[in-house]
Amino acid sequence: MTIAELVTKHTVSAPVNSKSAADATKATISLLNPFKDIVHTITADNGKEFSYHEKISQALSAEVYFAHPTALGT
């Protein structure tokens, strides 16, 4: 899994055993927990691996949003 900060492009990554929601949730929390105090929002794609987004939001005290496939990236 790779997570990139939008403005600074700071990137963190870690191997994940599978694309399961449980593994993705565990990896996301593990990667972002050191930055918990400065993470306010997370934008995820619409994959099934983010179906436990409520757990991520609760663990990191951050709002989770989902990308819209038709929106232009800026």
Backbone bond lengths (Angstrom), bond angles and torsions (degrees), N, CA, C in turn:
res aa  C-N    CA-C-N  psi(-1)  N-CA   C-N-CA  omega(-1)  CA-C   N-CA-C  phi
1 M - - - 1.431 - - 1.519 107.73 -
2 T 1.316 115.84 139.92 1.454 122.14 176.82 1.517 108.51 -124.97
3 I 1.325 115.90 132.80 1.458 122.02 178.01 1.518 107.29 -124.09
4 A 1.336 116.20 128.01 1.463 121.25 -178.78 1.520 110.01 -121.56
5 E 1.323 115.58 137.41 1.455 121.71 175.19 1.523 107.00 -80.74
6 L 1.311 117.09 134.82 1.455 122.17 -170.59 1.527 114.31 -64.44
7 V 1.310 118.50 -45.52 1.464 121.30 -173.70 1.523 112.30 -83.29
8 T 1.322 117.36 -52.97 1.471 120.28 -175.10 1.517 112.94 -83.89
9 K 1.329 116.73 -15.70 1.470 123.31 -177.00 1.531 112.58 68.31
10 H 1.336 117.70 14.71 1.468 120.96 175.22 1.523 107.57 -60.25
11 T 1.324 116.67 131.97 1.460 121.64 -173.86 1.521 110.89 -126.40
12 V 1.323 115.78 137.64 1.463 122.19 172.67 1.524 107.17 -126.84
13 S 1.327 115.88 147.19 1.463 118.77 -179.70 1.520 110.76 -149.60
14 A 1.314 114.76 158.78 1.464 121.97 178.39 1.521 108.39 -158.60
15 P 1.327 116.62 148.92 1.467 118.72 176.02 1.532 110.52 -70.46
16 V 1.320 115.66 146.00 1.459 121.94 178.61 1.522 107.37 -124.28
17 N 1.318 116.86 137.15 1.465 121.39 -176.50 1.519 114.09 -63.73
18 S 1.331 117.04 -34.71 1.459 120.43 -177.90 1.520 109.43 -155.69
19 K 1.322 116.02 177.41 1.460 120.75 176.74 1.526 111.74 -90.69
20 S 1.313 116.94 15.63 1.467 119.65 -178.64 1.525 110.23 -67.35
21 A 1.315 115.29 153.03 1.459 120.40 178.60 1.525 111.13 -61.25
22 A 1.310 117.44 -37.29 1.468 121.02 -179.77 1.523 111.04 -64.15
23 D 1.332 117.52 -45.53 1.467 120.67 179.70 1.525 111.53 -67.71
24 A 1.322 117.35 -40.61 1.464 120.72 179.20 1.525 111.06 -65.36
25 T 1.320 116.42 -39.76 1.465 120.93 178.63 1.523 110.68 -64.36
26 K 1.316 116.25 -46.72 1.468 120.92 179.36 1.530 110.82 -60.46
27 A 1.322 117.45 -44.05 1.464 121.33 -179.36 1.525 111.52 -66.78
28 T 1.320 117.13 -42.50 1.465 120.76 -179.87 1.521 110.81 -61.34
29 I 1.310 116.74 -47.36 1.465 120.63 179.97 1.525 110.27 -63.84
30 S 1.310 116.97 -42.95 1.465 121.29 -179.80 1.529 111.75 -62.63
31 L 1.322 117.01 -43.10 1.466 120.81 -178.42 1.524 112.82 -70.95
32 L 1.321 116.82 -36.47 1.464 119.66 -175.01 1.523 114.53 -95.02
33 N 1.312 118.50 -13.06 1.462 120.75 -178.40 1.534 113.60 -56.53
34 P 1.341 119.96 -38.99 1.470 118.67 177.25 1.532 113.24 -63.01
35 F 1.328 117.08 -19.11 1.464 122.28 -178.51 1.527 111.59 -108.80
36 K 1.321 116.36 17.17 1.466 122.48 -173.51 1.529 113.05 -52.07
37 D 1.323 116.94 -38.14 1.462 120.15 -177.01 1.518 113.49 -71.32
38 I 1.323 117.55 -19.67 1.466 119.63 -178.19 1.529 113.62 -114.04
39 V 1.327 117.47 -5.31 1.466 120.76 176.49 1.526 107.77 -87.12
40 H 1.327 115.98 119.02 1.463 120.48 -180.00 1.524 111.96 -112.56
41 T 1.336 115.99 -33.53 1.459 120.39 178.97 1.521 110.00 -137.33
42 I 1.317 115.07 152.10 1.461 122.72 176.77 1.524 106.58 -131.77
43 T 1.321 116.68 131.06 1.459 121.00 174.56 1.515 107.81 -110.53
44 A 1.315 116.08 120.72 1.462 121.85 -177.91 1.523 109.78 -113.88
45 D 1.328 115.30 160.79 1.459 117.75 172.99 1.529 108.31 -78.25
46 N 1.296 116.82 -178.83 1.461 120.84 -174.00 1.523 113.92 -94.12
47 G 1.320 117.04 21.96 1.460 120.85 -179.29 1.520 112.79 -71.77
48 K 1.335 115.14 157.17 1.469 121.21 179.65 1.522 112.03 -63.83
49 E 1.345 117.37 -21.41 1.461 119.68 -178.39 1.530 112.60 -66.92
50 F 1.335 117.94 -12.84 1.465 120.40 177.68 1.526 112.13 -104.59
51 S 1.321 117.01 22.18 1.464 119.78 -179.78 1.531 112.54 -69.92
52 Y 1.328 117.80 -15.88 1.470 120.95 175.45 1.532 110.83 -97.64
53 H 1.312 116.62 33.00 1.466 120.56 -175.92 1.519 112.98 -59.26
54 E 1.334 117.75 -26.65 1.467 119.63 178.33 1.529 111.01 -63.51
55 K 1.328 116.84 -37.53 1.469 120.87 178.60 1.524 110.69 -66.10
56 I 1.321 116.42 -40.33 1.468 120.83 178.16 1.521 109.27 -63.43
57 S 1.321 116.47 -47.72 1.456 121.81 -179.71 1.525 111.44 -58.48
58 Q 1.305 116.55 -44.42 1.463 121.10 -179.14 1.528 111.61 -67.98
59 A 1.315 117.50 -44.04 1.466 121.22 -177.06 1.522 112.35 -66.22
60 L 1.333 116.91 -33.30 1.465 120.69 -175.66 1.524 113.05 -105.43
61 S 1.319 117.27 -0.81 1.469 122.28 -175.33 1.523 110.68 51.36
62 A 1.318 115.79 47.63 1.464 122.06 -178.46 1.523 109.49 -133.32
63 E 1.322 115.77 149.38 1.456 121.18 175.46 1.523 109.16 -79.80
64 V 1.327 116.95 139.86 1.463 121.60 177.03 1.523 108.38 -111.43
65 Y 1.327 115.21 126.36 1.457 122.30 177.56 1.519 108.52 -116.85
66 F 1.323 115.87 158.68 1.456 120.50 178.78 1.519 110.03 -115.25
67 A 1.326 115.45 139.35 1.457 121.73 179.80 1.526 109.64 -67.29
68 H 1.318 115.62 144.71 1.458 121.50 174.37 1.522 107.66 -99.24
69 P 1.316 118.10 121.44 1.465 121.02 -174.57 1.525 114.07 -59.36
70 T 1.325 118.40 -24.99 1.460 120.27 -178.26 1.521 113.30 -92.24
71 A 1.325 117.76 -6.47 1.464 120.89 -178.77 1.524 110.19 -77.34
72 L 1.309 115.45 142.69 1.457 120.63 177.40 1.518 109.74 -80.56
73 G 1.303 117.08 133.90 1.462 120.68 176.52 1.516 110.31 -80.84
74 T 1.328 116.70 137.03 1.467 119.65 177.82 1.495 110.34 -130.64
